[in-house]
Amino acid sequence: MVKKTGFFLVSFMFCCALSLALAETIKENTESDQQVNDFALSGYGDKGKKSWDLSGKSADIFNDTVKLKAVSGNLYDEKEDIKLTADRGDFNKKTSTVHLEDNVVVTTSGGAKLTSDTLDWDRKEQLVSTLSRVNLTKQELNLQGEGASAQTNLKKVQVNKDVRLDIHEKPAKNKTATDKMVITCTGPLDIDYGKNIAVFNNNVRVERPDSVILSDRLEVYFNSGKRNSKPQKSSVVSAGSIDRIVASGHVQILQGENVSYSEKAVYTAADQKLTLDGAPRLVIYQTEKMSAAFRN
């Protein structure tokens, strides 16, 4: 009986010692080596000009990472400046990448704004990406979707799935009301603001006040707009002014009870001309809206 009691006592003491050792190990791994306020890092280019900076109101410094609160980052470019903010983030010392979380906002001096719950910022490659839902606004465009990757200046953006783009078209000279167009697709969507084109893929649906276009693929071309004569870091593009729309692959156009089928449809905003190409081929001219093309 005494031997059994002694055995259990030794076992109990061994378990307690093991638990204390594990607790100390966990404590060492979770507690930072150093805690500081007003943390800041900066990077400079070849000519000694600041190219980026990263700061936080407080920081927990570990061996490989720095955990920041109230994060603010900036990229300085000859053409455009970019600012990133978030409630918290992790800076990886080895890869120089930043993971941002909660109320993530990216803004550019060109007028673009991206918001998300999470974002990964690759400073060296000048790329941002996320698996979370994103919202991107620029002038008359409002884009939403699930997961995205983009250049840091938001000039090129890919949205992975569940895409929705709201476009408030600028009225023509003889109009006062602004037309709204809503485009949705399964995805992906690719936008190139430098080339003023947006390409939608898979189950594309275009909704206008009195017409609907369905297709496998849709290309939307925007007018570049007027540029300011004064030198600026970023040229303003009139993204809401549509030049033309090209739908392809199983195209259907619905207006009331009328339905048209084709393999391709091209709408040009300047002359409000809608061309259906397929079998059969049909060219229709309109005077006001796309719906007028279906009137007798």
C-alpha positions as CSV (number, residue, x, y, z in Angstrom):
1,M,0.0,0.0,0.0
2,V,2.9,2.3,0.9
3,K,4.6,1.5,-2.4
4,K,1.5,2.3,-4.4
5,T,1.0,5.6,-2.6
6,G,4.6,6.5,-3.2
7,F,4.3,5.6,-6.9
8,F,1.2,7.8,-7.3
9,L,2.9,10.7,-5.4
10,V,6.0,10.5,-7.7
11,S,3.8,10.4,-10.8
12,F,1.8,13.4,-9.6
13,M,4.9,15.4,-9.0
14,F,6.3,14.5,-12.4
15,C,3.0,15.7,-14.1
16,C,3.1,18.9,-12.1
17,A,6.7,19.6,-13.2
18,L,5.8,18.8,-16.8
19,S,2.8,21.1,-16.7
20,L,5.0,24.0,-15.3
21,A,7.6,23.4,-18.0
22,L,5.0,23.5,-20.8
23,A,3.5,26.6,-19.3
24,E,6.9,28.4,-19.3
25,T,7.4,27.3,-22.9
26,I,4.1,28.7,-24.0
27,K,4.7,31.9,-22.0
28,E,8.1,32.4,-23.8
29,N,6.4,31.9,-27.2
30,T,3.5,34.2,-26.6
31,E,5.2,37.0,-24.8
32,S,7.1,39.5,-26.9
33,D,10.8,40.2,-26.4
34,Q,10.1,43.9,-26.4
35,Q,7.1,46.2,-26.2
36,V,7.3,49.7,-27.6
37,N,5.0,52.7,-28.3
38,D,5.0,54.7,-31.6
39,F,6.8,52.0,-33.6
40,A,8.0,53.1,-37.0
41,L,10.0,51.7,-39.9
42,S,11.1,53.4,-43.2
43,G,12.7,52.4,-46.4
44,Y,14.7,54.6,-48.9
45,G,15.4,54.3,-52.6
46,D,18.7,54.6,-54.4
47,K,18.8,58.4,-54.3
48,G,18.0,58.6,-50.6
49,K,14.3,59.4,-51.1
50,K,11.9,57.7,-48.8
51,S,10.0,55.0,-50.7
52,W,7.9,53.5,-47.9
53,D,7.1,53.6,-44.2
54,L,5.2,51.6,-41.7
55,S,4.1,52.6,-38.2
56,G,1.9,51.6,-35.3
57,K,0.8,53.2,-32.0
58,S,2.2,50.2,-30.2
59,A,4.2,47.1,-31.1
60,D,5.0,43.7,-29.6
61,I,8.4,42.6,-31.1
62,F,9.1,38.9,-31.4
63,N,12.0,37.1,-33.1
64,D,10.4,36.9,-36.6
65,T,7.4,39.2,-36.4
66,V,6.3,42.6,-35.1
67,K,2.6,42.8,-34.0
68,L,1.3,46.3,-34.5
69,K,-1.8,48.1,-33.3
70,A,-3.4,51.1,-35.2
71,V,-1.3,50.3,-38.3
72,S,-0.4,52.9,-41.0
73,G,1.7,52.3,-44.1
74,N,2.6,54.4,-47.1
75,L,4.2,53.8,-50.4
76,Y,5.7,56.8,-52.2
77,D,5.8,56.7,-56.0
78,E,6.6,59.2,-58.7
79,K,3.1,58.8,-60.2
80,E,1.0,57.9,-57.2
81,D,1.0,57.7,-53.4
82,I,-0.7,54.8,-51.6
83,K,-1.8,54.7,-48.0
84,L,-2.8,51.6,-46.0
85,T,-4.4,51.6,-42.6
86,A,-5.8,48.9,-40.3
87,D,-6.7,48.3,-36.6
88,R,-3.9,45.7,-36.3
89,G,-1.3,43.9,-38.3
90,D,1.8,41.6,-38.4
91,F,5.1,42.7,-40.0
92,N,7.3,39.7,-41.0
93,K,10.9,40.7,-40.5
94,K,12.3,38.0,-42.9
95,T,10.0,38.5,-45.9
96,S,9.1,42.2,-45.2
97,T,5.4,41.4,-45.8
98,V,2.6,42.8,-43.8
99,H,-0.7,41.1,-42.8
100,L,-3.4,43.5,-41.9
101,E,-6.7,42.8,-40.1
102,D,-9.9,44.7,-39.1
103,N,-11.0,47.9,-40.9
104,V,-8.4,47.6,-43.6
105,V,-8.4,50.6,-46.0
106,V,-6.2,51.3,-49.0
107,T,-6.4,54.7,-50.6
108,T,-4.5,56.2,-53.6
109,S,-3.9,59.7,-54.6
110,G,-5.7,58.8,-57.8
111,G,-9.0,58.6,-56.0
112,A,-9.3,54.8,-55.6
113,K,-10.4,53.2,-52.2
114,L,-10.3,49.5,-51.2
115,T,-11.8,48.2,-48.0
116,S,-11.6,44.6,-46.5
117,D,-11.4,42.7,-43.3
118,T,-8.0,41.3,-44.1
119,L,-5.2,42.1,-46.5
120,D,-1.7,40.9,-47.2
121,W,0.7,43.6,-48.4
122,D,3.9,42.5,-50.3
123,R,5.9,45.7,-50.2
124,K,8.7,44.4,-52.4
125,E,6.4,43.2,-55.2
126,Q,4.0,46.1,-54.6
127,L,1.0,43.7,-54.5
128,V,-2.0,43.4,-52.1
129,S,-4.2,40.3,-51.8
130,T,-7.0,38.9,-49.7
131,L,-9.4,36.0,-49.4
132,S,-12.0,38.2,-47.6
133,R,-14.8,40.2,-49.2
134,V,-13.6,43.5,-50.8
135,N,-15.2,46.8,-51.8
136,L,-13.5,49.0,-54.3
137,T,-14.7,52.5,-55.2
138,K,-13.4,54.9,-57.8
139,Q,-15.4,57.8,-59.1
140,E,-18.6,56.5,-60.5
141,L,-17.6,52.8,-60.0
142,N,-18.5,50.7,-57.0
143,L,-17.1,47.1,-57.0
144,Q,-17.7,44.3,-54.6
145,G,-16.6,40.6,-54.6
146,E,-15.1,37.7,-52.7
147,G,-11.3,37.6,-52.6
148,A,-9.0,39.8,-54.7
149,S,-5.4,40.6,-55.7
150,A,-4.2,43.9,-57.1
151,Q,-1.2,46.2,-57.7
152,T,-0.7,48.4,-54.6
153,N,-1.7,51.4,-56.7
154,L,-5.0,49.6,-57.6
155,K,-4.4,50.2,-61.3
156,K,-4.8,46.5,-62.0
157,V,-7.3,44.5,-59.9
158,Q,-8.6,40.9,-60.1
159,V,-11.7,40.0,-58.1
160,N,-12.1,36.2,-57.7
161,K,-15.8,35.5,-57.4
162,D,-19.3,36.7,-56.6
163,V,-18.6,40.0,-58.5
164,R,-20.9,43.0,-58.5
165,L,-20.1,46.3,-60.2
166,D,-22.4,49.3,-60.0
167,I,-21.8,52.0,-62.6
168,H,-23.4,55.4,-62.5
169,E,-23.1,56.5,-66.1
170,K,-22.7,60.2,-66.7
171,P,-25.7,61.7,-68.6
172,A,-25.4,62.7,-72.2
173,K,-25.7,66.4,-73.2
174,N,-29.4,66.1,-73.8
175,K,-30.1,64.3,-70.5
176,T,-30.3,65.3,-66.9
177,A,-30.7,62.0,-65.1
178,T,-27.9,59.6,-64.5
179,D,-28.4,56.0,-65.7
180,K,-27.3,53.2,-63.4
181,M,-25.9,49.9,-64.7
182,V,-25.4,46.8,-62.5
183,I,-23.1,44.0,-63.7
184,T,-22.7,40.7,-61.9
185,C,-20.8,37.6,-62.7
186,T,-19.5,34.4,-61.1
187,G,-16.0,35.6,-61.7
188,P,-13.2,36.3,-62.0
189,L,-13.2,40.0,-63.0
190,D,-10.1,41.7,-64.3
191,I,-9.9,45.6,-64.3
192,D,-7.1,47.5,-65.9
193,Y,-7.5,51.2,-65.1
194,G,-4.4,52.0,-67.2
195,K,-6.2,50.6,-70.3
196,N,-9.7,51.5,-69.2
197,I,-11.1,48.0,-69.5
198,A,-13.0,45.7,-67.3
199,V,-13.5,42.0,-68.3
200,F,-16.2,39.9,-66.6
201,N,-16.2,36.1,-66.9
202,N,-18.9,33.4,-66.4
203,N,-22.6,33.9,-65.9
204,V,-22.5,37.6,-66.7
205,R,-25.6,39.7,-66.2
206,V,-26.0,43.4,-67.1
207,E,-29.0,45.2,-65.7
208,R,-30.1,48.6,-67.0
209,P,-33.4,50.4,-66.2
210,D,-35.3,48.6,-68.9
211,S,-33.1,45.9,-70.4
212,V,-31.0,42.9,-69.4
213,I,-28.0,41.4,-71.2
214,L,-26.8,37.8,-70.4
215,S,-23.5,36.4,-71.7
216,D,-20.5,34.2,-70.9
217,R,-18.0,37.1,-71.1
218,L,-18.3,40.9,-71.1
219,E,-15.8,43.6,-71.9
220,V,-16.6,47.1,-70.7
221,Y,-14.4,49.9,-72.2
222,F,-14.3,53.3,-70.5
223,N,-13.5,56.7,-71.9
224,S,-10.2,58.1,-70.7
225,G,-11.7,61.5,-70.0
226,K,-10.0,64.9,-70.0
227,R,-6.7,65.2,-68.2
228,N,-5.6,68.2,-66.3
229,S,-2.9,70.4,-68.0
230,K,-1.1,70.9,-64.7
231,P,1.5,68.2,-63.8
232,Q,0.1,65.9,-61.1
233,K,1.1,62.6,-59.6
234,S,-2.0,60.9,-60.9
235,S,-4.2,61.6,-63.9
236,V,-7.9,61.5,-63.3
237,V,-9.8,59.0,-65.5
238,S,-13.6,59.4,-66.0
239,A,-14.3,55.8,-65.2
240,G,-18.0,56.1,-65.2
241,S,-18.2,57.2,-68.9
242,I,-18.7,54.1,-71.0
243,D,-17.3,54.0,-74.5
244,R,-18.5,50.6,-75.6
245,I,-19.7,47.2,-74.3
246,V,-18.8,43.9,-75.9
247,A,-20.7,40.7,-74.8
248,S,-19.8,37.3,-76.2
249,G,-20.8,33.7,-75.8
250,H,-24.5,32.7,-75.6
251,V,-25.7,36.3,-75.6
252,Q,-29.3,37.1,-74.7
253,I,-30.8,40.5,-74.6
254,L,-34.2,40.9,-72.8
255,Q,-36.5,43.9,-73.0
256,G,-40.0,43.3,-71.9
257,E,-41.3,40.2,-73.7
258,N,-38.7,40.6,-76.5
259,V,-35.6,38.3,-76.4
260,S,-32.7,38.4,-78.9
261,Y,-30.1,35.7,-79.2
262,S,-26.6,36.0,-80.7
263,E,-23.0,34.9,-80.2
264,K,-21.8,38.5,-79.9
265,A,-23.3,41.9,-79.1
266,V,-21.5,45.3,-79.3
267,Y,-23.0,48.5,-77.9
268,T,-21.3,51.8,-78.6
269,A,-22.4,54.7,-76.4
270,A,-21.4,57.6,-78.8
271,D,-24.0,56.7,-81.4
272,Q,-26.1,54.4,-79.2
273,K,-25.8,51.6,-81.7
274,L,-26.4,48.0,-80.8
275,T,-25.0,45.4,-83.2
276,L,-25.9,41.7,-82.8
277,D,-23.5,39.3,-84.5
278,G,-24.2,35.6,-84.9
279,A,-27.0,33.7,-86.7
280,P,-28.7,35.8,-87.8
281,R,-26.8,39.1,-87.7
282,L,-28.9,42.1,-86.9
283,V,-27.9,45.8,-86.6
284,I,-30.3,48.1,-84.8
285,Y,-30.1,51.9,-84.3
286,Q,-31.7,53.7,-81.4
287,T,-32.4,57.3,-80.4
288,E,-32.4,57.3,-76.7
289,K,-31.9,54.1,-74.7
290,M,-31.0,50.6,-75.6
291,S,-34.7,49.6,-75.1
292,A,-35.6,51.8,-78.1
293,A,-33.8,49.3,-80.3
294,F,-36.6,46.8,-79.8
295,R,-39.5,49.1,-80.6
296,N,-41.3,48.8,-83.9
